[in-house]
């Protein structure tokens, strides 16, 4: 029988929300954007970029919505703390 170590956060709720940037191919209209009320949206080139604070559950929910709507997901980026600082 293989033994597995318990993760330090086992049984705890999601950690604090983190800022995510999600890039979707194409310009999304107001009706489609209404599916993402917690996210800020902007057009960047030929794509739509959604940004916002999400915990893990909310992130997976948004990714599921993107798939359900048949949108083309290009990128998901978690912004790290201290971005732009020297190590």
HTML snippet that shows the backbone in 3Dmol.js (N, CA, C, O; Angstrom):
<script src="https://3Dmol.org/build/3Dmol-min.js"></script>
<div id="view" style="width:600px;height:400px;position:relative"></div>
<script>
const pdb = `
ATOM      1  N   UNK A   1       0.842  -1.173   0.000  1.00  0.00           N
ATOM      2  CA  UNK A   1       0.000   0.000   0.000  1.00  0.00           C
ATOM      3  C   UNK A   1       0.890   1.240   0.000  1.00  0.00           C
ATOM      4  O   UNK A   1       1.799   1.356   0.822  1.00  0.00           O
ATOM      5  N   UNK A   2       0.632   2.150  -0.907  1.00  0.00           N
ATOM      6  CA  UNK A   2       1.401   3.378  -0.995  1.00  0.00           C
ATOM      7  C   UNK A   2       0.853   4.405  -0.018  1.00  0.00           C
ATOM      8  O   UNK A   2      -0.359   4.585   0.102  1.00  0.00           O
ATOM      9  N   UNK A   3       1.758   5.071   0.672  1.00  0.00           N
ATOM     10  CA  UNK A   3       1.337   6.120   1.610  1.00  0.00           C
ATOM     11  C   UNK A   3       1.500   7.470   0.941  1.00  0.00           C
ATOM     12  O   UNK A   3       2.489   7.713   0.249  1.00  0.00           O
ATOM     13  N   UNK A   4       0.542   8.339   1.144  1.00  0.00           N
ATOM     14  CA  UNK A   4       0.580   9.685   0.597  1.00  0.00           C
ATOM     15  C   UNK A   4       0.596  10.696   1.740  1.00  0.00           C
ATOM     16  O   UNK A   4      -0.157  10.574   2.706  1.00  0.00           O
ATOM     17  N   UNK A   5       1.449  11.677   1.614  1.00  0.00           N
ATOM     18  CA  UNK A   5       1.484  12.729   2.616  1.00  0.00           C
ATOM     19  C   UNK A   5       0.303  13.660   2.413  1.00  0.00           C
ATOM     20  O   UNK A   5      -0.092  13.947   1.283  1.00  0.00           O
ATOM     21  N   UNK A   6      -0.243  14.116   3.496  1.00  0.00           N
ATOM     22  CA  UNK A   6      -1.365  15.044   3.433  1.00  0.00           C
ATOM     23  C   UNK A   6      -0.824  16.433   3.140  1.00  0.00           C
ATOM     24  O   UNK A   6       0.139  16.885   3.759  1.00  0.00           O
ATOM     25  N   UNK A   7      -1.459  17.101   2.188  1.00  0.00           N
ATOM     26  CA  UNK A   7      -1.060  18.471   1.858  1.00  0.00           C
ATOM     27  C   UNK A   7      -1.329  19.373   3.051  1.00  0.00           C
ATOM     28  O   UNK A   7      -2.278  19.142   3.799  1.00  0.00           O
ATOM     29  N   UNK A   8      -0.488  20.422   3.243  1.00  0.00           N
ATOM     30  CA  UNK A   8      -0.659  21.298   4.401  1.00  0.00           C
ATOM     31  C   UNK A   8      -2.025  21.979   4.451  1.00  0.00           C
ATOM     32  O   UNK A   8      -2.498  22.319   5.535  1.00  0.00           O
ATOM     33  N   UNK A   9      -2.669  22.184   3.299  1.00  0.00           N
ATOM     34  CA  UNK A   9      -3.961  22.866   3.300  1.00  0.00           C
ATOM     35  C   UNK A   9      -5.115  21.886   3.117  1.00  0.00           C
ATOM     36  O   UNK A   9      -6.224  22.290   2.768  1.00  0.00           O
ATOM     37  N   UNK A  10      -4.855  20.593   3.351  1.00  0.00           N
ATOM     38  CA  UNK A  10      -5.882  19.579   3.167  1.00  0.00           C
ATOM     39  C   UNK A  10      -7.110  19.905   4.019  1.00  0.00           C
ATOM     40  O   UNK A  10      -7.004  20.118   5.227  1.00  0.00           O
ATOM     41  N   UNK A  11      -8.263  19.938   3.376  1.00  0.00           N
ATOM     42  CA  UNK A  11      -9.495  20.188   4.097  1.00  0.00           C
ATOM     43  C   UNK A  11      -9.836  21.651   4.267  1.00  0.00           C
ATOM     44  O   UNK A  11     -10.896  21.978   4.800  1.00  0.00           O
ATOM     45  N   UNK A  12      -8.957  22.542   3.825  1.00  0.00           N
ATOM     46  CA  UNK A  12      -9.235  23.967   3.957  1.00  0.00           C
ATOM     47  C   UNK A  12      -9.865  24.496   2.685  1.00  0.00           C
ATOM     48  O   UNK A  12      -9.761  23.879   1.625  1.00  0.00           O
ATOM     49  N   UNK A  13     -10.513  25.630   2.793  1.00  0.00           N
ATOM     50  CA  UNK A  13     -11.109  26.262   1.622  1.00  0.00           C
ATOM     51  C   UNK A  13     -10.016  26.839   0.737  1.00  0.00           C
ATOM     52  O   UNK A  13      -8.849  26.889   1.125  1.00  0.00           O
ATOM     53  N   UNK A  14     -10.410  27.280  -0.470  1.00  0.00           N
ATOM     54  CA  UNK A  14      -9.460  27.875  -1.400  1.00  0.00           C
ATOM     55  C   UNK A  14      -8.681  29.000  -0.728  1.00  0.00           C
ATOM     56  O   UNK A  14      -9.213  29.699   0.135  1.00  0.00           O
ATOM     57  N   UNK A  15      -7.421  29.174  -1.122  1.00  0.00           N
ATOM     58  CA  UNK A  15      -6.658  30.304  -0.593  1.00  0.00           C
ATOM     59  C   UNK A  15      -7.255  31.615  -1.098  1.00  0.00           C
ATOM     60  O   UNK A  15      -8.174  31.618  -1.916  1.00  0.00           O
ATOM     61  N   UNK A  16      -6.734  32.693  -0.614  1.00  0.00           N
ATOM     62  CA  UNK A  16      -7.236  34.017  -0.994  1.00  0.00           C
ATOM     63  C   UNK A  16      -7.223  34.173  -2.510  1.00  0.00           C
ATOM     64  O   UNK A  16      -6.377  33.595  -3.192  1.00  0.00           O
ATOM     65  N   UNK A  17      -8.167  34.958  -3.037  1.00  0.00           N
ATOM     66  CA  UNK A  17      -8.202  35.182  -4.486  1.00  0.00           C
ATOM     67  C   UNK A  17      -6.898  35.766  -5.015  1.00  0.00           C
ATOM     68  O   UNK A  17      -6.202  36.508  -4.321  1.00  0.00           O
ATOM     69  N   UNK A  18      -6.588  35.420  -6.242  1.00  0.00           N
ATOM     70  CA  UNK A  18      -5.398  35.875  -6.939  1.00  0.00           C
ATOM     71  C   UNK A  18      -5.842  36.541  -8.220  1.00  0.00           C
ATOM     72  O   UNK A  18      -6.881  36.188  -8.779  1.00  0.00           O
ATOM     73  N   UNK A  19      -5.072  37.494  -8.690  1.00  0.00           N
ATOM     74  CA  UNK A  19      -5.409  38.178  -9.939  1.00  0.00           C
ATOM     75  C   UNK A  19      -5.011  37.295 -11.131  1.00  0.00           C
ATOM     76  O   UNK A  19      -3.884  36.808 -11.215  1.00  0.00           O
ATOM     77  N   UNK A  20      -5.966  37.105 -12.045  1.00  0.00           N
ATOM     78  CA  UNK A  20      -5.750  36.316 -13.249  1.00  0.00           C
ATOM     79  C   UNK A  20      -6.024  37.156 -14.485  1.00  0.00           C
ATOM     80  O   UNK A  20      -6.867  38.053 -14.472  1.00  0.00           O
ATOM     81  N   UNK A  21      -5.302  36.851 -15.548  1.00  0.00           N
ATOM     82  CA  UNK A  21      -5.537  37.419 -16.870  1.00  0.00           C
ATOM     83  C   UNK A  21      -5.868  36.260 -17.791  1.00  0.00           C
ATOM     84  O   UNK A  21      -5.119  35.287 -17.879  1.00  0.00           O
ATOM     85  N   UNK A  22      -7.002  36.372 -18.480  1.00  0.00           N
ATOM     86  CA  UNK A  22      -7.474  35.323 -19.372  1.00  0.00           C
ATOM     87  C   UNK A  22      -7.660  35.929 -20.759  1.00  0.00           C
ATOM     88  O   UNK A  22      -8.414  36.887 -20.927  1.00  0.00           O
ATOM     89  N   UNK A  23      -6.973  35.372 -21.744  1.00  0.00           N
ATOM     90  CA  UNK A  23      -7.047  35.879 -23.126  1.00  0.00           C
ATOM     91  C   UNK A  23      -7.900  34.926 -23.960  1.00  0.00           C
ATOM     92  O   UNK A  23      -7.677  33.716 -23.980  1.00  0.00           O
ATOM     93  N   UNK A  24      -8.892  35.513 -24.652  1.00  0.00           N
ATOM     94  CA  UNK A  24      -9.815  34.766 -25.495  1.00  0.00           C
ATOM     95  C   UNK A  24      -9.730  35.326 -26.905  1.00  0.00           C
ATOM     96  O   UNK A  24      -9.677  36.542 -27.093  1.00  0.00           O
ATOM     97  N   UNK A  25      -9.717  34.440 -27.899  1.00  0.00           N
ATOM     98  CA  UNK A  25      -9.636  34.866 -29.292  1.00  0.00           C
ATOM     99  C   UNK A  25     -10.938  35.547 -29.710  1.00  0.00           C
ATOM    100  O   UNK A  25     -12.030  35.040 -29.455  1.00  0.00           O
ATOM    101  N   UNK A  26     -10.803  36.694 -30.351  1.00  0.00           N
ATOM    102  CA  UNK A  26     -11.958  37.409 -30.885  1.00  0.00           C
ATOM    103  C   UNK A  26     -12.432  38.518 -29.957  1.00  0.00           C
ATOM    104  O   UNK A  26     -12.052  38.592 -28.789  1.00  0.00           O
ATOM    105  N   UNK A  27     -13.270  39.371 -30.519  1.00  0.00           N
ATOM    106  CA  UNK A  27     -13.880  40.445 -29.739  1.00  0.00           C
ATOM    107  C   UNK A  27     -15.228  39.956 -29.235  1.00  0.00           C
ATOM    108  O   UNK A  27     -16.103  39.607 -30.028  1.00  0.00           O
ATOM    109  N   UNK A  28     -15.395  39.930 -27.937  1.00  0.00           N
ATOM    110  CA  UNK A  28     -16.639  39.451 -27.339  1.00  0.00           C
ATOM    111  C   UNK A  28     -17.615  40.608 -27.190  1.00  0.00           C
ATOM    112  O   UNK A  28     -17.242  41.698 -26.755  1.00  0.00           O
ATOM    113  N   UNK A  29     -18.855  40.362 -27.552  1.00  0.00           N
ATOM    114  CA  UNK A  29     -19.898  41.378 -27.418  1.00  0.00           C
ATOM    115  C   UNK A  29     -20.443  41.440 -26.001  1.00  0.00           C
ATOM    116  O   UNK A  29     -20.075  40.640 -25.140  1.00  0.00           O
ATOM    117  N   UNK A  30     -21.319  42.396 -25.778  1.00  0.00           N
ATOM    118  CA  UNK A  30     -21.874  42.638 -24.443  1.00  0.00           C
ATOM    119  C   UNK A  30     -22.628  41.434 -23.897  1.00  0.00           C
ATOM    120  O   UNK A  30     -22.559  41.155 -22.700  1.00  0.00           O
ATOM    121  N   UNK A  31     -23.342  40.719 -24.752  1.00  0.00           N
ATOM    122  CA  UNK A  31     -24.121  39.567 -24.276  1.00  0.00           C
ATOM    123  C   UNK A  31     -23.191  38.469 -23.770  1.00  0.00           C
ATOM    124  O   UNK A  31     -23.423  37.903 -22.702  1.00  0.00           O
ATOM    125  N   UNK A  32     -22.149  38.169 -24.524  1.00  0.00           N
ATOM    126  CA  UNK A  32     -21.202  37.128 -24.083  1.00  0.00           C
ATOM    127  C   UNK A  32     -20.450  37.607 -22.845  1.00  0.00           C
ATOM    128  O   UNK A  32     -20.242  36.827 -21.915  1.00  0.00           O
ATOM    129  N   UNK A  33     -20.044  38.859 -22.816  1.00  0.00           N
ATOM    130  CA  UNK A  33     -19.320  39.381 -21.652  1.00  0.00           C
ATOM    131  C   UNK A  33     -20.170  39.352 -20.390  1.00  0.00           C
ATOM    132  O   UNK A  33     -19.632  39.310 -19.284  1.00  0.00           O
ATOM    133  N   UNK A  34     -21.491  39.373 -20.542  1.00  0.00           N
ATOM    134  CA  UNK A  34     -22.362  39.323 -19.357  1.00  0.00           C
ATOM    135  C   UNK A  34     -22.220  37.992 -18.611  1.00  0.00           C
ATOM    136  O   UNK A  34     -22.648  37.880 -17.463  1.00  0.00           O
ATOM    137  N   UNK A  35     -21.626  36.991 -19.251  1.00  0.00           N
ATOM    138  CA  UNK A  35     -21.364  35.703 -18.584  1.00  0.00           C
ATOM    139  C   UNK A  35     -20.207  35.809 -17.594  1.00  0.00           C
ATOM    140  O   UNK A  35     -19.985  34.898 -16.796  1.00  0.00           O
ATOM    141  N   UNK A  36     -19.468  36.924 -17.643  1.00  0.00           N
ATOM    142  CA  UNK A  36     -18.287  37.104 -16.791  1.00  0.00           C
ATOM    143  C   UNK A  36     -18.393  38.411 -16.000  1.00  0.00           C
ATOM    144  O   UNK A  36     -17.544  39.289 -16.152  1.00  0.00           O
ATOM    145  N   UNK A  37     -19.423  38.552 -15.159  1.00  0.00           N
ATOM    146  CA  UNK A  37     -19.672  39.839 -14.488  1.00  0.00           C
ATOM    147  C   UNK A  37     -18.587  40.262 -13.500  1.00  0.00           C
ATOM    148  O   UNK A  37     -18.477  41.448 -13.190  1.00  0.00           O
ATOM    149  N   UNK A  38     -17.791  39.333 -13.004  1.00  0.00           N
ATOM    150  CA  UNK A  38     -16.757  39.685 -12.028  1.00  0.00           C
ATOM    151  C   UNK A  38     -15.430  40.059 -12.680  1.00  0.00           C
ATOM    152  O   UNK A  38     -14.472  40.418 -11.995  1.00  0.00           O
ATOM    153  N   UNK A  39     -15.380  39.974 -13.997  1.00  0.00           N
ATOM    154  CA  UNK A  39     -14.129  40.216 -14.711  1.00  0.00           C
ATOM    155  C   UNK A  39     -14.186  41.551 -15.464  1.00  0.00           C
ATOM    156  O   UNK A  39     -15.234  41.942 -15.979  1.00  0.00           O
ATOM    157  N   UNK A  40     -13.048  42.236 -15.519  1.00  0.00           N
ATOM    158  CA  UNK A  40     -12.908  43.433 -16.349  1.00  0.00           C
ATOM    159  C   UNK A  40     -12.478  42.966 -17.728  1.00  0.00           C
ATOM    160  O   UNK A  40     -11.622  42.090 -17.852  1.00  0.00           O
ATOM    161  N   UNK A  41     -13.070  43.547 -18.766  1.00  0.00           N
ATOM    162  CA  UNK A  41     -12.760  43.127 -20.133  1.00  0.00           C
ATOM    163  C   UNK A  41     -12.212  44.294 -20.933  1.00  0.00           C
ATOM    164  O   UNK A  41     -12.634  45.439 -20.770  1.00  0.00           O
ATOM    165  N   UNK A  42     -11.250  43.973 -21.812  1.00  0.00           N
ATOM    166  CA  UNK A  42     -10.730  44.964 -22.756  1.00  0.00           C
ATOM    167  C   UNK A  42     -10.323  44.241 -24.032  1.00  0.00           C
ATOM    168  O   UNK A  42      -9.953  43.067 -24.007  1.00  0.00           O
ATOM    169  N   UNK A  43     -10.397  44.950 -25.134  1.00  0.00           N
ATOM    170  CA  UNK A  43      -9.955  44.390 -26.397  1.00  0.00           C
ATOM    171  C   UNK A  43      -8.478  44.692 -26.556  1.00  0.00           C
ATOM    172  O   UNK A  43      -8.027  45.804 -26.280  1.00  0.00           O
ATOM    173  N   UNK A  44      -7.738  43.710 -26.996  1.00  0.00           N
ATOM    174  CA  UNK A  44      -6.307  43.876 -27.230  1.00  0.00           C
ATOM    175  C   UNK A  44      -5.996  43.167 -28.542  1.00  0.00           C
ATOM    176  O   UNK A  44      -5.957  41.939 -28.609  1.00  0.00           O
ATOM    177  N   UNK A  45      -5.775  43.964 -29.580  1.00  0.00           N
ATOM    178  CA  UNK A  45      -5.579  43.389 -30.902  1.00  0.00           C
ATOM    179  C   UNK A  45      -6.842  42.664 -31.324  1.00  0.00           C
ATOM    180  O   UNK A  45      -7.939  43.219 -31.249  1.00  0.00           O
ATOM    181  N   UNK A  46      -6.690  41.435 -31.763  1.00  0.00           N
ATOM    182  CA  UNK A  46      -7.834  40.639 -32.212  1.00  0.00           C
ATOM    183  C   UNK A  46      -8.467  39.839 -31.072  1.00  0.00           C
ATOM    184  O   UNK A  46      -9.370  39.038 -31.313  1.00  0.00           O
ATOM    185  N   UNK A  47      -8.008  40.043 -29.841  1.00  0.00           N
ATOM    186  CA  UNK A  47      -8.450  39.235 -28.711  1.00  0.00           C
ATOM    187  C   UNK A  47      -9.190  40.066 -27.668  1.00  0.00           C
ATOM    188  O   UNK A  47      -9.160  41.297 -27.687  1.00  0.00           O
ATOM    189  N   UNK A  48      -9.854  39.358 -26.760  1.00  0.00           N
ATOM    190  CA  UNK A  48     -10.457  39.969 -25.579  1.00  0.00           C
ATOM    191  C   UNK A  48      -9.687  39.465 -24.374  1.00  0.00           C
ATOM    192  O   UNK A  48      -9.419  38.269 -24.252  1.00  0.00           O
ATOM    193  N   UNK A  49      -9.331  40.382 -23.482  1.00  0.00           N
ATOM    194  CA  UNK A  49      -8.584  40.036 -22.275  1.00  0.00           C
ATOM    195  C   UNK A  49      -9.473  40.308 -21.067  1.00  0.00           C
ATOM    196  O   UNK A  49      -9.961  41.422 -20.878  1.00  0.00           O
ATOM    197  N   UNK A  50      -9.674  39.280 -20.259  1.00  0.00           N
ATOM    198  CA  UNK A  50     -10.439  39.390 -19.017  1.00  0.00           C
ATOM    199  C   UNK A  50      -9.463  39.396 -17.855  1.00  0.00           C
ATOM    200  O   UNK A  50      -8.527  38.597 -17.830  1.00  0.00           O
ATOM    201  N   UNK A  51      -9.665  40.277 -16.903  1.00  0.00           N
ATOM    202  CA  UNK A  51      -8.818  40.304 -15.712  1.00  0.00           C
ATOM    203  C   UNK A  51      -9.690  40.418 -14.471  1.00  0.00           C
ATOM    204  O   UNK A  51     -10.751  41.042 -14.497  1.00  0.00           O
ATOM    205  N   UNK A  52      -9.230  39.807 -13.388  1.00  0.00           N
ATOM    206  CA  UNK A  52      -9.965  39.915 -12.142  1.00  0.00           C
ATOM    207  C   UNK A  52      -9.388  39.021 -11.065  1.00  0.00           C
ATOM    208  O   UNK A  52      -8.536  38.171 -11.322  1.00  0.00           O
ATOM    209  N   UNK A  53      -9.873  39.236  -9.848  1.00  0.00           N
ATOM    210  CA  UNK A  53      -9.474  38.463  -8.676  1.00  0.00           C
ATOM    211  C   UNK A  53     -10.341  37.215  -8.612  1.00  0.00           C
ATOM    212  O   UNK A  53     -11.567  37.316  -8.577  1.00  0.00           O
ATOM    213  N   UNK A  54      -9.722  36.044  -8.597  1.00  0.00           N
ATOM    214  CA  UNK A  54     -10.462  34.791  -8.566  1.00  0.00           C
ATOM    215  C   UNK A  54      -9.821  33.815  -7.593  1.00  0.00           C
ATOM    216  O   UNK A  54      -8.598  33.749  -7.478  1.00  0.00           O
ATOM    217  N   UNK A  55     -10.661  33.057  -6.891  1.00  0.00           N
ATOM    218  CA  UNK A  55     -10.122  31.916  -6.165  1.00  0.00           C
ATOM    219  C   UNK A  55     -10.164  30.727  -7.127  1.00  0.00           C
ATOM    220  O   UNK A  55     -10.637  30.864  -8.255  1.00  0.00           O
ATOM    221  N   UNK A  56      -9.680  29.580  -6.699  1.00  0.00           N
ATOM    222  CA  UNK A  56      -9.596  28.441  -7.612  1.00  0.00           C
ATOM    223  C   UNK A  56     -10.963  28.011  -8.141  1.00  0.00           C
ATOM    224  O   UNK A  56     -11.097  27.693  -9.322  1.00  0.00           O
ATOM    225  N   UNK A  57     -11.965  28.000  -7.285  1.00  0.00           N
ATOM    226  CA  UNK A  57     -13.297  27.585  -7.711  1.00  0.00           C
ATOM    227  C   UNK A  57     -13.849  28.520  -8.778  1.00  0.00           C
ATOM    228  O   UNK A  57     -14.409  28.065  -9.776  1.00  0.00           O
ATOM    229  N   UNK A  58     -13.694  29.821  -8.574  1.00  0.00           N
ATOM    230  CA  UNK A  58     -14.176  30.800  -9.550  1.00  0.00           C
ATOM    231  C   UNK A  58     -13.412  30.683 -10.863  1.00  0.00           C
ATOM    232  O   UNK A  58     -14.007  30.805 -11.935  1.00  0.00           O
ATOM    233  N   UNK A  59     -12.099  30.446 -10.796  1.00  0.00           N
ATOM    234  CA  UNK A  59     -11.306  30.285 -12.010  1.00  0.00           C
ATOM    235  C   UNK A  59     -11.819  29.111 -12.834  1.00  0.00           C
ATOM    236  O   UNK A  59     -12.035  29.243 -14.039  1.00  0.00           O
ATOM    237  N   UNK A  60     -12.015  27.967 -12.191  1.00  0.00           N
ATOM    238  CA  UNK A  60     -12.498  26.798 -12.916  1.00  0.00           C
ATOM    239  C   UNK A  60     -13.910  27.018 -13.455  1.00  0.00           C
ATOM    240  O   UNK A  60     -14.252  26.509 -14.522  1.00  0.00           O
ATOM    241  N   UNK A  61     -14.722  27.763 -12.730  1.00  0.00           N
ATOM    242  CA  UNK A  61     -16.065  28.093 -13.223  1.00  0.00           C
ATOM    243  C   UNK A  61     -16.003  28.937 -14.480  1.00  0.00           C
ATOM    244  O   UNK A  61     -16.752  28.693 -15.426  1.00  0.00           O
ATOM    245  N   UNK A  62     -15.123  29.925 -14.505  1.00  0.00           N
ATOM    246  CA  UNK A  62     -14.974  30.775 -15.686  1.00  0.00           C
ATOM    247  C   UNK A  62     -14.423  29.968 -16.859  1.00  0.00           C
ATOM    248  O   UNK A  62     -14.886  30.128 -17.988  1.00  0.00           O
ATOM    249  N   UNK A  63     -13.450  29.111 -16.609  1.00  0.00           N
ATOM    250  CA  UNK A  63     -12.919  28.271 -17.680  1.00  0.00           C
ATOM    251  C   UNK A  63     -14.000  27.348 -18.241  1.00  0.00           C
ATOM    252  O   UNK A  63     -14.045  27.104 -19.447  1.00  0.00           O
ATOM    253  N   UNK A  64     -14.854  26.845 -17.385  1.00  0.00           N
ATOM    254  CA  UNK A  64     -15.967  26.010 -17.829  1.00  0.00           C
ATOM    255  C   UNK A  64     -16.942  26.817 -18.688  1.00  0.00           C
ATOM    256  O   UNK A  64     -17.433  26.323 -19.704  1.00  0.00           O
ATOM    257  N   UNK A  65     -17.219  28.052 -18.282  1.00  0.00           N
ATOM    258  CA  UNK A  65     -18.114  28.922 -19.057  1.00  0.00           C
ATOM    259  C   UNK A  65     -17.523  29.222 -20.433  1.00  0.00           C
ATOM    260  O   UNK A  65     -18.241  29.239 -21.433  1.00  0.00           O
ATOM    261  N   UNK A  66     -16.223  29.456 -20.476  1.00  0.00           N
ATOM    262  CA  UNK A  66     -15.551  29.719 -21.756  1.00  0.00           C
ATOM    263  C   UNK A  66     -15.726  28.522 -22.684  1.00  0.00           C
ATOM    264  O   UNK A  66     -16.038  28.679 -23.864  1.00  0.00           O
ATOM    265  N   UNK A  67     -15.523  27.332 -22.142  1.00  0.00           N
ATOM    266  CA  UNK A  67     -15.693  26.124 -22.947  1.00  0.00           C
ATOM    267  C   UNK A  67     -17.147  25.957 -23.388  1.00  0.00           C
ATOM    268  O   UNK A  67     -17.409  25.648 -24.550  1.00  0.00           O
ATOM    269  N   UNK A  68     -18.092  26.158 -22.470  1.00  0.00           N
ATOM    270  CA  UNK A  68     -19.513  25.991 -22.785  1.00  0.00           C
ATOM    271  C   UNK A  68     -19.977  26.951 -23.873  1.00  0.00           C
ATOM    272  O   UNK A  68     -20.837  26.610 -24.685  1.00  0.00           O
ATOM    273  N   UNK A  69     -19.406  28.145 -23.885  1.00  0.00           N
ATOM    274  CA  UNK A  69     -19.776  29.145 -24.887  1.00  0.00           C
ATOM    275  C   UNK A  69     -19.059  28.925 -26.219  1.00  0.00           C
ATOM    276  O   UNK A  69     -19.313  29.641 -27.187  1.00  0.00           O
ATOM    277  N   UNK A  70     -18.170  27.943 -26.271  1.00  0.00           N
ATOM    278  CA  UNK A  70     -17.460  27.643 -27.502  1.00  0.00           C
ATOM    279  C   UNK A  70     -16.410  28.676 -27.862  1.00  0.00           C
ATOM    280  O   UNK A  70     -16.083  28.852 -29.036  1.00  0.00           O
ATOM    281  N   UNK A  71     -15.875  29.367 -26.847  1.00  0.00           N
ATOM    282  CA  UNK A  71     -14.857  30.389 -27.083  1.00  0.00           C
ATOM    283  C   UNK A  71     -13.481  29.745 -27.153  1.00  0.00           C
ATOM    284  O   UNK A  71     -13.247  28.691 -26.562  1.00  0.00           O
ATOM    285  N   UNK A  72     -12.581  30.384 -27.875  1.00  0.00           N
ATOM    286  CA  UNK A  72     -11.221  29.863 -28.020  1.00  0.00           C
ATOM    287  C   UNK A  72     -10.317  30.491 -26.964  1.00  0.00           C
ATOM    288  O   UNK A  72      -9.966  31.668 -27.054  1.00  0.00           O
ATOM    289  N   UNK A  73      -9.950  29.703 -25.974  1.00  0.00           N
ATOM    290  CA  UNK A  73      -9.072  30.142 -24.893  1.00  0.00           C
ATOM    291  C   UNK A  73      -7.639  30.142 -25.394  1.00  0.00           C
ATOM    292  O   UNK A  73      -7.146  29.124 -25.881  1.00  0.00           O
ATOM    293  N   UNK A  74      -6.969  31.281 -25.275  1.00  0.00           N
ATOM    294  CA  UNK A  74      -5.587  31.400 -25.730  1.00  0.00           C
ATOM    295  C   UNK A  74      -4.582  31.348 -24.596  1.00  0.00           C
ATOM    296  O   UNK A  74      -3.493  30.792 -24.742  1.00  0.00           O
ATOM    297  N   UNK A  75      -4.957  31.936 -23.449  1.00  0.00           N
ATOM    298  CA  UNK A  75      -3.979  32.041 -22.360  1.00  0.00           C
ATOM    299  C   UNK A  75      -4.678  32.277 -21.030  1.00  0.00           C
ATOM    300  O   UNK A  75      -5.676  32.995 -20.952  1.00  0.00           O
ATOM    301  N   UNK A  76      -4.139  31.664 -19.993  1.00  0.00           N
ATOM    302  CA  UNK A  76      -4.529  31.948 -18.608  1.00  0.00           C
ATOM    303  C   UNK A  76      -3.246  32.245 -17.870  1.00  0.00           C
ATOM    304  O   UNK A  76      -2.322  31.431 -17.864  1.00  0.00           O
ATOM    305  N   UNK A  77      -3.185  33.398 -17.252  1.00  0.00           N
ATOM    306  CA  UNK A  77      -1.962  33.797 -16.544  1.00  0.00           C
ATOM    307  C   UNK A  77      -2.320  34.259 -15.130  1.00  0.00           C
ATOM    308  O   UNK A  77      -3.176  35.121 -14.929  1.00  0.00           O
ATOM    309  N   UNK A  78      -1.639  33.659 -14.171  1.00  0.00           N
ATOM    310  CA  UNK A  78      -1.773  34.090 -12.778  1.00  0.00           C
ATOM    311  C   UNK A  78      -0.707  35.138 -12.535  1.00  0.00           C
ATOM    312  O   UNK A  78       0.480  34.882 -12.736  1.00  0.00           O
ATOM    313  N   UNK A  79      -1.122  36.306 -12.107  1.00  0.00           N
ATOM    314  CA  UNK A  79      -0.151  37.353 -11.828  1.00  0.00           C
ATOM    315  C   UNK A  79       0.465  37.100 -10.464  1.00  0.00           C
ATOM    316  O   UNK A  79      -0.236  36.838  -9.486  1.00  0.00           O
ATOM    317  N   UNK A  80       1.782  37.183 -10.415  1.00  0.00           N
ATOM    318  CA  UNK A  80       2.489  36.909  -9.174  1.00  0.00           C
ATOM    319  C   UNK A  80       2.723  38.182  -8.390  1.00  0.00           C
ATOM    320  O   UNK A  80       2.793  39.276  -8.950  1.00  0.00           O
ATOM    321  N   UNK A  81       2.840  38.019  -7.104  1.00  0.00           N
ATOM    322  CA  UNK A  81       3.159  39.161  -6.243  1.00  0.00           C
ATOM    323  C   UNK A  81       4.558  39.633  -6.536  1.00  0.00           C
ATOM    324  O   UNK A  81       5.441  38.841  -6.865  1.00  0.00           O
ATOM    325  N   UNK A  82       4.755  40.928  -6.416  1.00  0.00           N
ATOM    326  CA  UNK A  82       6.080  41.480  -6.602  1.00  0.00           C
ATOM    327  C   UNK A  82       6.508  41.528  -8.053  1.00  0.00           C
ATOM    328  O   UNK A  82       7.694  41.663  -8.356  1.00  0.00           O
ATOM    329  N   UNK A  83       5.545  41.418  -8.947  1.00  0.00           N
ATOM    330  CA  UNK A  83       5.885  41.445 -10.371  1.00  0.00           C
ATOM    331  C   UNK A  83       6.638  42.735 -10.697  1.00  0.00           C
ATOM    332  O   UNK A  83       6.218  43.829 -10.319  1.00  0.00           O
ATOM    333  N   UNK A  84       7.742  42.587 -11.394  1.00  0.00           N
ATOM    334  CA  UNK A  84       8.527  43.748 -11.777  1.00  0.00           C
ATOM    335  C   UNK A  84       9.622  44.086 -10.778  1.00  0.00           C
ATOM    336  O   UNK A  84      10.429  44.981 -11.029  1.00  0.00           O
ATOM    337  N   UNK A  85       9.665  43.390  -9.657  1.00  0.00           N
ATOM    338  CA  UNK A  85      10.712  43.654  -8.665  1.00  0.00           C
ATOM    339  C   UNK A  85      11.937  42.822  -8.979  1.00  0.00           C
ATOM    340  O   UNK A  85      11.843  41.723  -9.523  1.00  0.00           O
ATOM    341  N   UNK A  86      13.067  43.359  -8.631  1.00  0.00           N
ATOM    342  CA  UNK A  86      14.311  42.601  -8.776  1.00  0.00           C
ATOM    343  C   UNK A  86      14.372  41.544  -7.685  1.00  0.00           C
ATOM    344  O   UNK A  86      13.928  41.800  -6.566  1.00  0.00           O
ATOM    345  N   UNK A  87      14.918  40.344  -7.982  1.00  0.00           N
ATOM    346  CA  UNK A  87      14.995  39.272  -6.960  1.00  0.00           C
ATOM    347  C   UNK A  87      15.927  39.613  -5.833  1.00  0.00           C
ATOM    348  O   UNK A  87      16.094  38.818  -4.908  1.00  0.00           O
TER     349      UNK A  87
END
`;
const viewer = $3Dmol.createViewer("view");
viewer.addModel(pdb, "pdb");
viewer.setStyle({}, {cartoon: {color: "spectrum"}});
viewer.zoomTo();
viewer.render();
</script>
